[in-house]
Amino acid sequence: MSSLPRLAVDIGGTFTDLVLDIPGREALSAKLLTTHAAPERAVLDGVAAILGQAGLAPAEIGLVIHGTTLATNALIERKGARTALLTTDGFRDSLEIAYEHRFEQYDLYMERPEPLVPRPWRFEVPERLAADGSVLLPLDEAALAALGPRLVEEGVEALAICFLHAYANPVHERRARELLAGWLRPEAICLSSEVCPEIREYDRASTTVANAYVLPLMERYLGALEAGLAALGCRAPLLMMMSSGGMTTLATARRFPIRLVESGPAGGAMLARLIAAQSGIEHALAFDMGGTTAKLTLIDDLAPQQARSFEVARAARFLKGSGIPLRIPVIDMVEIGAGGGSIARVDALGRLAVGPESAGADPGPACYGRGGRAATVTDADLLIGRIDPEGFAGGRISLDPAAARRAVETDVALPLRLGPEAAACGITEMVSEAMAAAARVHAAECGKETAGRTMIAFGGAAPLHAARLAQRLGISRIVVPRGAGVGSAHGFLAAPLSYEVVRSRLMSLAELDARALDALFAEMRAEAEAILAPAAPVASLEERRQAFMRYRGQGHEVAVPLPPGPYAGRDAGRLLRAGFEATYRALYGRLIPGLEVEALTWTLSLAEAKPLPARLPPLPPAPAPAAARQRRIIDPATGAVVEADVFDRAQLPPGARIRGPALVQEEATTTVIPPGFSAAHDAAGHLVLEAEAAA
């Protein structure tokens, strides 16, 4: 399959990106506006266009890899299915009670996000399991029989079942699905013991409800996409990118669409990891800025930060606890509403604000000429000369500078009594500072710094803003990859096929039953293999194990890497405790003597062996080519108008160094090289910007 062309597709809030990887040839890319009413339409139009450009037939494609923000957008915009929740008698309000805390303690007008399931559709049934999974109260099957007709009367499209302690024993949830399958499609009934078999009831319920909420939408979309590709004549396997940075099968994505919520940004992190390996970068900051959002990820020793929880649809964008918590494997990143389509305005206090609202693809920024009138970051970038109005998105979208000027003047310049260019500089500076603030907070929360890292910038808008953001973060080196404008789609092609299984089983390390632990991991391995076997040989999969451990009495755990099994016949308790103490000491600088250690949750991930490329040697310097032309741009750092040399990236020879101010244009983006920076192509064809030392 690796000798056949591969196609990657990334649907974002504004653009749909495609990359066609053809062995022995230069990769081709396309960028189209996302068609929100029928997302598959832009994909299929893009597939037809890019295959026509390559001179290939759809049947020649060997693999299609896809990531999408559709599940995320459905949660944010509350456009999912009519969903009900079935839970243990007495616990219907757990979804609303949540953590019983205020995410903004002193805000008298604080509003929590509304639960995805309103109270009338949260149903209870008598049953009860103990924490060890033993049955305390049998499931009331008569109550379930009476509930079936009511679900139909209420027009319920999807059902989440979350019983107390079902992670320890799924018997009641499975029986409930059997009894209700005559009233609802079994595929639309989501069990917490399958979606999120972990302790902590609210997180488990929230994740299961979110999965049910987006499941019918994603089923319809993925079905339409699969049928559309087949109608074109493409019979290649379709794999889905997951939030964890791995790929999974279409069947698994249909069952657990909640694992796709950050699939696009995860692809970008995979691209950044690949570039870090090629360039010998130990500490990187991946910066992905598209039309709707900006994402920043810390990468250390070629490993993006990982997490087991994520919050979506935050009511307050910087405040934890203001969104919907999801317990899924995810690349840990900070995401803010700062993209090319982010809307600029002057608030009631006379302050300039940018985002998080976005003009999206329809109507889009004012300069798109599609009916948008609000001033956006793209309008500001166009006004200060960063963007060529004739070459945007590979020339597929012709921009209107006059419309951009009118929007910026009306929405920002006149209220602030500024000229349009000064207002545009203010917009770009505001969005840069918003991203810098988010990066600083995220790094501090992780106990790390941004200064001294290498920034890897991709996405349609990131190369426009990367240098200014780097200046604010104390970063002096920036890598803009080949095909940066469609970077996440390129990252899909670098991602491994993988899947993670999780189980919550409380075990004391002092009394660890090694045979029971081996049996648990064997069960988890079998589940992961069953999911991956249709797409990859089992022998090619690499296994990784983790345990989430704590001192007894603590409320939260730390992730501890585990050695491979089996554990029976070894002093497993001592072995695992040594791993815990090494992790705990690295995080907190000390241990707590005399306390018992316990493991609460265990994870096993299988991943396709996909080695990273070796570091490429540096290139000898080459003479700089003559600029194709010049364009006046405004440097927001100083407000000065400067003459910038304009280069076509495809014409830059390897090793040639150019000095700012300059613009390097390519099909899907433009890299801004401000005064004080120089840039050159490296051996892999990536554009490397470096701040020049002050004289």
KOLMIZA-929723 format. One record per residue (C-alpha): residue number from 1; x, y, z. Coordinates in steps of 0.02 Angstrom, whole numbers, plus 50000, padded with zeros to 5 digits. Each point is the difference from the previous one (the first is absolute). Example, Ala and Ser with C-alpha at 12.3 -4.5 7.8 and 13.67 -1.06 7.14 Angstrom:
<sites>
SITE  1  50615  49775  50390
SITE  2  50069  50172  49967
</sites>
This chain:
<sites>
SITE  1  50000  50000  50000
SITE  2  50147  50118  50035
SITE  3  50048  49998  49814
SITE  4  49830  50070  49952
SITE  5  49949  50184  50009
SITE  6  49926  50055  50166
SITE  7  49873  50139  50026
SITE  8  49981  50102  50161
SITE  9  49847  50108  50032
SITE  10  49980  50127  50142
SITE  11  49835  50091  50025
SITE  12  50019  50159  50102
SITE  13  49880  50135  50053
SITE  14  50044  50107  49848
SITE  15  50099  49895  49877
SITE  16  50005  49820  49941
SITE  17  50179  49948  49962
SITE  18  50056  49854  49891
SITE  19  50174  49928  49973
SITE  20  50038  49865  49872
SITE  21  50160  49904  50036
SITE  22  50065  49914  49842
SITE  23  50154  49889  50020
SITE  24  50144  50069  49897
SITE  25  49912  50165  49966
SITE  26  49973  50166  50088
SITE  27  49846  50000  50111
SITE  28  49852  50100  49936
SITE  29  49881  50101  50107
SITE  30  49835  50093  49987
SITE  31  49908  50120  50115
SITE  32  49812  50028  49983
SITE  33  49872  50091  50105
SITE  34  49909  49879  50115
SITE  35  49820  49964  49949
SITE  36  49918  49993  50171
SITE  37  49827  49949  49939
SITE  38  50074  49843  49920
SITE  39  50184  49983  50050
SITE  40  50030  49854  49884
SITE  41  49966  50112  49849
SITE  42  50161  50100  50020
SITE  43  50096  49838  50029
SITE  44  49933  49918  49843
SITE  45  50026  50157  49896
SITE  46  50178  50011  50065
SITE  47  50034  49816  49966
SITE  48  49942  50019  49820
SITE  49  50106  50157  49977
SITE  50  50160  49933  50076
SITE  51  49989  49834  49908
SITE  52  49972  50094  49838
SITE  53  50155  50104  50036
SITE  54  50100  49842  50033
SITE  55  49932  49907  49849
SITE  56  49943  49855  50109
SITE  57  49838  49901  50003
SITE  58  49908  49981  50167
SITE  59  50028  49812  49994
SITE  60  50189  50030  50010
SITE  61  49989  50071  50177
SITE  62  50064  49874  50128
SITE  63  49946  50083  50162
SITE  64  49894  50148  50059
SITE  65  50036  50077  50171
SITE  66  49874  50123  50070
SITE  67  49987  50120  50146
SITE  68  49859  50119  50036
SITE  69  49935  50129  50124
SITE  70  49819  49955  49968
SITE  71  49977  49914  50168
SITE  72  50080  50148  50089
SITE  73  49893  50126  49908
SITE  74  49842  49901  50038
SITE  75  50041  50009  50186
SITE  76  50044  50185  49995
SITE  77  49850  50050  49895
SITE  78  49880  49878  50086
SITE  79  49950  49922  49834
SITE  80  50007  49817  50050
SITE  81  49866  49867  50016
SITE  82  49849  50001  50116
SITE  83  50086  49903  50139
SITE  84  49935  49918  50160
SITE  85  50095  49935  50152
SITE  86  49956  49844  50098
SITE  87  50083  49989  50171
SITE  88  49986  49920  50171
SITE  89  49849  50050  50105
SITE  90  50040  50160  50094
SITE  91  50141  50060  49886
SITE  92  49912  50088  49856
SITE  93  50066  50170  50055
SITE  94  50184  49950  50009
SITE  95  50021  50066  49824
SITE  96  49945  50172  50059
SITE  97  50080  49999  50173
SITE  98  50167  49963  49917
SITE  99  50147  50035  50118
SITE  100  49899  50112  50118
SITE  101  50117  50146  49978
SITE  102  50002  50169  49914
SITE  103  50127  50021  49861
SITE  104  49996  50190  50031
SITE  105  49978  50021  50187
SITE  106  49966  50188  50007
SITE  107  49893  50020  49843
SITE  108  49822  50027  50063
SITE  109  49933  49976  49824
SITE  110  50097  49842  49960
SITE  111  49906  49882  49887
SITE  112  50041  49816  49987
SITE  113  49985  49914  49832
SITE  114  49830  49916  49985
SITE  115  50007  49809  50007
SITE  116  49985  49916  49831
SITE  117  49851  49903  50070
SITE  118  49861  50107  50077
SITE  119  49923  49936  50161
SITE  120  49838  49930  49924
SITE  121  50104  49881  49894
SITE  122  50105  49936  50145
SITE  123  49920  49838  50058
SITE  124  50034  49891  50152
SITE  125  49982  49813  50028
SITE  126  50016  49903  50164
SITE  127  50166  49903  50002
SITE  128  50161  50010  50100
SITE  129  50175  49931  49988
SITE  130  50134  50010  50134
SITE  131  50169  50077  49964
SITE  132  50073  49826  49972
SITE  133  49865  49960  49872
SITE  134  49895  49885  50108
SITE  135  49811  50018  49982
SITE  136  49916  50086  50147
SITE  137  49831  50028  49914
SITE  138  49949  49904  49843
SITE  139  49951  50097  49844
SITE  140  49813  50039  49997
SITE  141  49957  49932  49828
SITE  142  49816  50045  50016
SITE  143  50047  50184  50019
SITE  144  50104  49988  49842
SITE  145  49857  49920  49904
SITE  146  49891  50149  50045
SITE  147  50136  50123  49948
SITE  148  50015  49938  49820
SITE  149  49836  50075  49934
SITE  150  50038  50164  50087
SITE  151  50166  50018  49909
SITE  152  49908  49981  49836
SITE  153  49866  50126  50051
SITE  154  50134  50128  50045
SITE  155  50084  49978  49832
SITE  156  50165  49945  50077
SITE  157  50134  49966  49867
SITE  158  50142  49941  50112
SITE  159  50012  49931  50177
SITE  160  50145  50004  50124
SITE  161  49995  49869  50138
SITE  162  50109  50037  50151
SITE  163  49970  49896  50157
SITE  164  50096  50021  50161
SITE  165  50162  49897  50002
SITE  166  49965  49927  49827
SITE  167  50187  50014  49963
SITE  168  50025  49855  50122
SITE  169  49859  49893  49933
SITE  170  49905  50039  49838
SITE  171  49865  49868  50025
SITE  172  49856  50121  50038
SITE  173  50044  50120  49859
SITE  174  50009  49860  49874
SITE  175  49834  49928  50057
SITE  176  49919  50171  49989
SITE  177  50058  50017  49820
SITE  178  49928  49829  49958
SITE  179  49830  50048  50072
SITE  180  49994  50171  49915
SITE  181  50067  49943  49831
SITE  182  49822  49969  49942
SITE  183  49960  50185  50021
SITE  184  50164  50080  49944
SITE  185  50135  49945  49879
SITE  186  50132  49905  50099
SITE  187  50134  50104  49911
SITE  188  49924  50158  50076
SITE  189  50011  49933  50179
SITE  190  50166  50044  50081
SITE  191  50061  49912  50157
SITE  192  50119  50086  50120
SITE  193  50085  49832  50029
SITE  194  50053  50003  49816
SITE  195  50024  50186  49966
SITE  196  50092  50043  50162
SITE  197  50025  49851  50119
SITE  198  50081  50108  50134
SITE  199  49963  50051  50177
SITE  200  49926  50174  50037
SITE  201  49817  50000  49960
SITE  202  49976  50176  49933
SITE  203  50144  49992  49876
SITE  204  49942  49829  49941
SITE  205  49820  50060  49977
SITE  206  50054  50161  49915
SITE  207  50109  49906  49875
SITE  208  49866  49870  49963
SITE  209  49866  50133  49975
SITE  210  50113  50098  49883
SITE  211  50036  49842  49900
SITE  212  49813  49964  49982
SITE  213  49965  50183  49958
SITE  214  50115  50003  49847
SITE  215  49981  49818  49948
SITE  216  49851  50015  49879
SITE  217  50076  50153  49917
SITE  218  50169  49916  49976
SITE  219  49917  49838  49941
SITE  220  49906  50096  49865
SITE  221  50153  50100  49948
SITE  222  50120  49853  49995
SITE  223  49871  49897  49905
SITE  224  49976  50140  49873
SITE  225  50188  50021  49981
SITE  226  50029  49814  49978
SITE  227  49860  49989  49871
SITE  228  50063  50156  49910
SITE  229  50176  49932  49986
SITE  230  49932  49834  49936
SITE  231  49895  50093  49871
SITE  232  50159  50086  49939
SITE  233  50079  49829  49981
SITE  234  50112  50007  50154
SITE  235  49995  49833  50091
SITE  236  50149  50033  50114
SITE  237  49987  49969  50188
SITE  238  49945  50155  50097
SITE  239  50089  50027  50166
SITE  240  49959  50136  50127
SITE  241  50121  50109  50097
SITE  242  49972  50000  50188
SITE  243  50031  50132  50133
SITE  244  50144  49895  50068
SITE  245  50103  50020  49842
SITE  246  49965  49825  49935
SITE  247  49883  49931  49867
SITE  248  49857  49879  50016
SITE  249  49877  49909  49890
SITE  250  49839  50073  49933
SITE  251  49897  49873  50100
SITE  252  50081  50054  50163
SITE  253  49977  50184  49958
SITE  254  49815  49970  49973
SITE  255  49984  49919  50172
SITE  256  50108  50125  50093
SITE  257  49994  50165  49903
SITE  258  50045  50095  50158
SITE  259  50180  49942  49973
SITE  260  50006  50108  49843
SITE  261  49967  50170  50083
SITE  262  50179  50062  49983
SITE  263  50049  49896  49849
SITE  264  50054  50146  49889
SITE  265  50115  50083  50128
SITE  266  50069  49829  50047
SITE  267  50056  49979  49820
SITE  268  50095  50163  50015
SITE  269  50090  49937  50154
SITE  270  50051  49843  49904
SITE  271  50072  50109  49863
SITE  272  50097  50104  50128
SITE  273  50070  49841  50078
SITE  274  50061  49941  49829
SITE  275  50084  50168  49965
SITE  276  50080  50002  50173
SITE  277  50080  49831  49959
SITE  278  50062  50059  49830
SITE  279  50071  50162  50072
SITE  280  50070  49933  50164
SITE  281  49885  50108  50106
SITE  282  49989  49943  50182
SITE  283  49876  50130  50062
SITE  284  49868  50068  49881
SITE  285  49842  50102  50004
SITE  286  49878  49946  49864
SITE  287  49897  50149  49941
SITE  288  49848  49964  49891
SITE  289  49892  50147  49947
SITE  290  49859  49976  49878
SITE  291  49844  50095  49956
SITE  292  49908  49975  50165
SITE  293  50120  49954  50140
SITE  294  50183  49997  50051
SITE  295  50076  49848  50086
SITE  296  50164  49989  50095
SITE  297  50083  49837  50054
SITE  298  50160  49968  50098
SITE  299  50112  49863  49929
SITE  300  50149  49937  50100
SITE  301  50119  49861  49945
SITE  302  49890  49967  49847
SITE  303  49846  49967  50108
SITE  304  49848  50116  50000
SITE  305  49924  50024  50172
SITE  306  49861  49874  50030
SITE  307  49849  50011  50113
SITE  308  49851  49892  50046
SITE  309  49875  50140  50016
SITE  310  49942  50144  49895
SITE  311  49872  50139  50010
SITE  312  49894  50055  49853
SITE  313  49878  50144  49977
SITE  314  50067  50105  50143
SITE  315  49886  50142  50056
SITE  316  50157  50097  50049
SITE  317  50143  49961  49881
SITE  318  50145  50007  50126
SITE  319  49910  49926  50151
SITE  320  50006  49816  50040
SITE  321  49835  49929  50057
SITE  322  49896  50111  49886
SITE  323  49977  49870  49863
SITE  324  49945  49821  49971
SITE  325  50131  49878  50069
SITE  326  50048  49851  49893
SITE  327  50104  49851  50060
SITE  328  50089  49949  49840
SITE  329  50182  49978  49949
SITE  330  50051  50168  49926
SITE  331  50154  50100  49955
SITE  332  50010  50135  50132
SITE  333  49986  50169  49916
SITE  334  49928  50172  50029
SITE  335  49871  50056  49872
SITE  336  49931  50176  49988
SITE  337  49882  50092  49884
SITE  338  50137  50090  49904
SITE  339  50001  49963  49814
SITE  340  49995  50091  49836
SITE  341  49811  50014  50013
SITE  342  49999  50065  50180
SITE  343  49891  50155  50010
SITE  344  50071  50165  50064
SITE  345  49890  50125  50090
SITE  346  50003  50143  50125
SITE  347  49909  49952  50161
SITE  348  49888  50107  50110
SITE  349  50151  50064  50096
SITE  350  50086  50060  49842
SITE  351  50126  49857  49997
SITE  352  50057  49906  49845
SITE  353  49955  49815  50011
SITE  354  50033  49859  49877
SITE  355  49907  49833  50002
SITE  356  49950  49873  50054
SITE  357  49854  50023  49879
SITE  358  50047  49957  49822
SITE  359  49929  50044  49830
SITE  360  50036  49820  49948
SITE  361  49984  49948  49818
SITE  362  49827  50072  49975
SITE  363  49994  50148  49986
SITE  364  50184  50008  50045
SITE  365  50107  50157  50019
SITE  366  49942  50157  49910
SITE  367  50139  49984  49871
SITE  368  49931  49831  49941
SITE  369  49856  50091  49915
SITE  370  49872  49873  50060
SITE  371  49891  50119  50100
SITE  372  50107  50018  50156
SITE  373  50009  50176  50071
SITE  374  50092  49976  50165
SITE  375  50185  50043  50012
SITE  376  50109  49846  50027
SITE  377  50183  49957  50021
SITE  378  50012  49953  49815
SITE  379  49932  50171  49952
SITE  380  50133  50081  50111
SITE  381  50139  49892  49926
SITE  382  49944  50047  49825
SITE  383  49995  50185  50045
SITE  384  50179  50005  50066
SITE  385  50066  49909  49847
SITE  386  50035  49826  50067
SITE  387  49882  49913  49879
SITE  388  49999  50007  49810
SITE  389  49816  50028  49951
SITE  390  50024  49905  49836
SITE  391  50092  49847  50068
SITE  392  49896  49954  50153
SITE  393  49963  49813  50021
SITE  394  50098  49962  49842
SITE  395  49902  50130  49904
SITE  396  49835  49911  50029
SITE  397  49934  50147  50104
SITE  398  50024  50178  49937
SITE  399  50003  50124  50144
SITE  400  49924  50174  50000
SITE  401  50118  50127  50085
SITE  402  49868  50138  49992
SITE  403  49876  49893  50096
SITE  404  50133  49962  50131
SITE  405  50038  50185  50020
SITE  406  49815  50044  50020
SITE  407  49975  49866  50133
SITE  408  50154  50048  50102
SITE  409  49959  50184  49985
SITE  410  49818  49979  50052
SITE  411  50023  49874  50141
SITE  412  50166  50055  50075
SITE  413  50082  50155  49927
SITE  414  49856  50124  50017
SITE  415  49949  49948  50178
SITE  416  50182  50014  50056
SITE  417  50037  50155  49894
SITE  418  50141  49915  49908
SITE  419  50049  49981  49819
SITE  420  49953  49834  49918
SITE  421  50181  49940  49993
SITE  422  50032  50042  50183
SITE  423  49838  49909  50046
SITE  424  50055  49849  49897
SITE  425  50167  49997  50092
SITE  426  49904  50006  50164
SITE  427  49896  49849  49948
SITE  428  50154  49897  49956
SITE  429  50087  50052  50161
SITE  430  49848  49953  50105
SITE  431  49987  49828  49924
SITE  432  50187  49971  50020
SITE  433  49993  50048  50183
SITE  434  49847  49889  50029
SITE  435  50096  49851  49930
SITE  436  50157  50045  50098
SITE  437  49901  50013  50163
SITE  438  49920  49830  49969
SITE  439  50171  49923  49963
SITE  440  50076  50072  50159
SITE  441  49857  49938  50109
SITE  442  50003  49827  49921
SITE  443  50188  49983  50021
SITE  444  49992  50058  50181
SITE  445  49861  49875  50038
SITE  446  50114  49864  49931
SITE  447  50149  50061  50101
SITE  448  50093  50052  49842
SITE  449  50053  50156  49906
SITE  450  49980  50063  49822
SITE  451  50165  50096  49991
SITE  452  50139  49907  49913
SITE  453  49885  49882  49905
SITE  454  49991  49985  49811
SITE  455  49830  50047  49930
SITE  456  49927  49889  49864
SITE  457  49866  50102  49911
SITE  458  49868  49931  49883
SITE  459  49820  50030  49949
SITE  460  49941  50131  49878
SITE  461  50025  50149  50118
SITE  462  50145  49943  50112
SITE  463  50145  50049  49886
SITE  464  49926  50176  49989
SITE  465  50007  50022  50188
SITE  466  50138  49881  50056
SITE  467  50145  50123  50009
SITE  468  49903  50129  50100
SITE  469  49937  49866  50119
SITE  470  50177  49932  50018
SITE  471  50065  50172  50048
SITE  472  49872  50009  50140
SITE  473  50045  49827  50065
SITE  474  50189  50017  49998
SITE  475  50019  49879  49854
SITE  476  50137  50035  49873
SITE  477  49979  49854  49878
SITE  478  49847  49955  49897
SITE  479  49974  49856  49879
SITE  480  49865  50018  49867
SITE  481  49978  49826  49922
SITE  482  49975  49959  49818
SITE  483  49814  50010  49966
SITE  484  49974  50096  50162
SITE  485  49830  50067  49945
SITE  486  49929  49823  50004
SITE  487  50113  49941  50141
SITE  488  49874  49896  50098
SITE  489  49958  49898  49845
SITE  490  50186  49967  49974
SITE  491  50005  49945  50182
SITE  492  49865  49871  49969
SITE  493  50118  49913  49881
SITE  494  50133  49991  50136
SITE  495  49883  49931  50135
SITE  496  50004  49817  50054
SITE  497  49851  49886  50006
SITE  498  49964  49983  50186
SITE  499  49869  49972  50135
SITE  500  49997  50017  50189
SITE  501  49898  49898  50123
SITE  502  49971  50054  50179
SITE  503  49935  49913  50157
SITE  504  49974  50061  50178
SITE  505  50047  49867  50129
SITE  506  50057  50057  50172
SITE  507  50152  49901  50055
SITE  508  50118  50028  50147
SITE  509  50181  49975  49950
SITE  510  50036  49923  50171
SITE  511  49874  49862  49964
SITE  512  50009  49995  49810
SITE  513  49926  49846  49918
SITE  514  50120  49980  49854
SITE  515  49896  49861  49919
SITE  516  49844  50108  50003
SITE  517  50099  50143  49925
SITE  518  50065  49888  49860
SITE  519  49822  49943  49964
SITE  520  49940  50181  49994
SITE  521  50135  50050  49875
SITE  522  49965  49844  49895
SITE  523  49818  50051  49990
SITE  524  50048  50178  49951
SITE  525  50123  49937  49869
SITE  526  49867  49889  49922
SITE  527  49881  50148  49987
SITE  528  50130  50111  49916
SITE  529  50054  49862  49881
SITE  530  49819  49969  49948
SITE  531  49984  50183  49950
SITE  532  50166  50014  49908
SITE  533  50014  49827  49921
SITE  534  49894  50043  49846
SITE  535  50119  50142  49955
SITE  536  50173  49942  50057
SITE  537  50092  49836  50033
SITE  538  49998  49966  50187
SITE  539  50184  49953  49997
SITE  540  50044  50177  49944
SITE  541  49918  50084  50151
SITE  542  50100  50069  50146
SITE  543  49926  49996  50175
SITE  544  50012  50137  50131
SITE  545  49931  49988  50178
SITE  546  49964  50131  50131
SITE  547  49927  50003  50175
SITE  548  49923  50149  50087
SITE  549  50062  49990  50180
SITE  550  49990  50103  50159
SITE  551  50038  49995  50183
SITE  552  49850  49931  50091
SITE  553  49888  50145  50052
SITE  554  50049  50114  49855
SITE  555  49864  50059  49882
SITE  556  50095  49991  49837
SITE  557  50125  49886  49916
SITE  558  50161  50014  49901
SITE  559  50032  49905  49838
SITE  560  50137  49870  50022
SITE  561  50076  49904  49852
SITE  562  50001  49812  50032
SITE  563  50124  49868  49944
SITE  564  49932  49863  49885
SITE  565  49917  49850  50080
SITE  566  49970  49868  50055
SITE  567  50014  50048  50183
SITE  568  49965  49833  50083
SITE  569  50158  49923  50070
SITE  570  50082  50170  50025
SITE  571  49994  50119  50148
SITE  572  49871  50102  49905
SITE  573  49950  50110  50147
SITE  574  50179  50057  50030
SITE  575  50029  50023  49812
SITE  576  49846  50111  49979
SITE  577  50037  50099  50158
SITE  578  50174  50041  49934
SITE  579  49920  50069  49842
SITE  580  49876  50103  50101
SITE  581  50134  50074  50112
SITE  582  50108  50049  49851
SITE  583  49852  50089  49918
SITE  584  49940  50081  50162
SITE  585  50174  50064  50043
SITE  586  50022  50073  49824
SITE  587  49835  50093  50017
SITE  588  50007  50060  50181
SITE  589  50183  49987  50050
SITE  590  49967  49886  50150
SITE  591  49914  49842  50062
SITE  592  49880  49978  50146
SITE  593  50070  49865  50115
SITE  594  49894  49869  50084
SITE  595  49847  50014  49886
SITE  596  49921  49858  49904
SITE  597  49999  50015  49810
SITE  598  49850  49944  49897
SITE  599  49962  49990  49814
SITE  600  49827  50054  49944
SITE  601  49998  49994  49810
SITE  602  50098  49899  49873
SITE  603  50025  50035  49815
SITE  604  50068  49897  49856
SITE  605  50032  50073  49829
SITE  606  50047  49908  49841
SITE  607  50080  50099  49860
SITE  608  50068  49960  49829
SITE  609  50190  50004  50000
SITE  610  50040  50158  49903
SITE  611  50180  50056  50027
SITE  612  50039  50185  49992
SITE  613  50123  50062  49868
SITE  614  50182  50029  50044
SITE  615  50066  50175  50024
SITE  616  50052  50079  49835
SITE  617  50171  50080  49982
SITE  618  50013  50189  49979
SITE  619  50011  50072  49825
SITE  620  50144  50108  49938
SITE  621  49952  50182  49971
SITE  622  49937  50046  49827
SITE  623  49981  50171  49916
SITE  624  49834  50086  50026
SITE  625  49892  50017  49845
SITE  626  49934  50165  49937
SITE  627  49830  50047  50070
SITE  628  49854  49975  49882
SITE  629  49933  50172  50049
SITE  630  49977  50112  50150
SITE  631  49848  50045  50103
SITE  632  49971  50130  50133
SITE  633  49955  49927  50168
SITE  634  49977  50073  50172
SITE  635  50103  49927  50141
SITE  636  49878  49995  50149
SITE  637  50146  49996  50123
SITE  638  50052  50176  49951
SITE  639  49858  50065  49892
SITE  640  50127  50039  49863
SITE  641  49963  49976  49815
SITE  642  50138  49893  49922
SITE  643  50037  49933  49826
SITE  644  49997  49811  50010
SITE  645  50078  49886  49870
SITE  646  49875  49871  49938
SITE  647  50060  49824  49959
SITE  648  49914  49848  49928
SITE  649  50040  49858  50120
SITE  650  50008  49872  49860
SITE  651  50141  50101  49919
SITE  652  50109  50015  50155
SITE  653  50155  49889  49982
SITE  654  50054  49892  50148
SITE  655  50113  50093  50121
SITE  656  49964  50172  49928
SITE  657  49984  50128  50139
SITE  658  49890  50153  49983
SITE  659  49986  50144  50122
SITE  660  49845  50087  50061
SITE  661  49896  50094  49968
SITE  662  49938  49870  49876
SITE  663  49849  49896  49955
SITE  664  50012  49819  49941
SITE  665  49842  49951  49907
SITE  666  49936  49825  49965
SITE  667  49835  49926  49947
SITE  668  49913  49990  50169
SITE  669  50088  50132  50108
SITE  670  50130  50138  50011
SITE  671  50147  50009  50120
SITE  672  50038  50173  50069
SITE  673  50185  50032  50035
SITE  674  50006  50163  50097
SITE  675  50150  50115  50018
SITE  676  50129  49919  50113
SITE  677  49967  49823  49935
SITE  678  50078  49898  49860
SITE  679  49939  49838  49922
SITE  680  50066  49853  49900
SITE  681  49941  49830  49939
SITE  682  50073  49851  50092
SITE  683  50038  49827  49930
SITE  684  49819  49944  50019
SITE  685  49932  50153  49909
SITE  686  49936  50084  50159
SITE  687  50020  50188  50015
SITE  688  50102  50044  50156
SITE  689  49986  50177  50069
SITE  690  50129  50062  50123
SITE  691  50010  50161  50097
SITE  692  50161  50090  49958
SITE  693  50111  50052  50145
SITE  694  49990  50184  50041
SITE  695  50151  50099  49945
</sites>
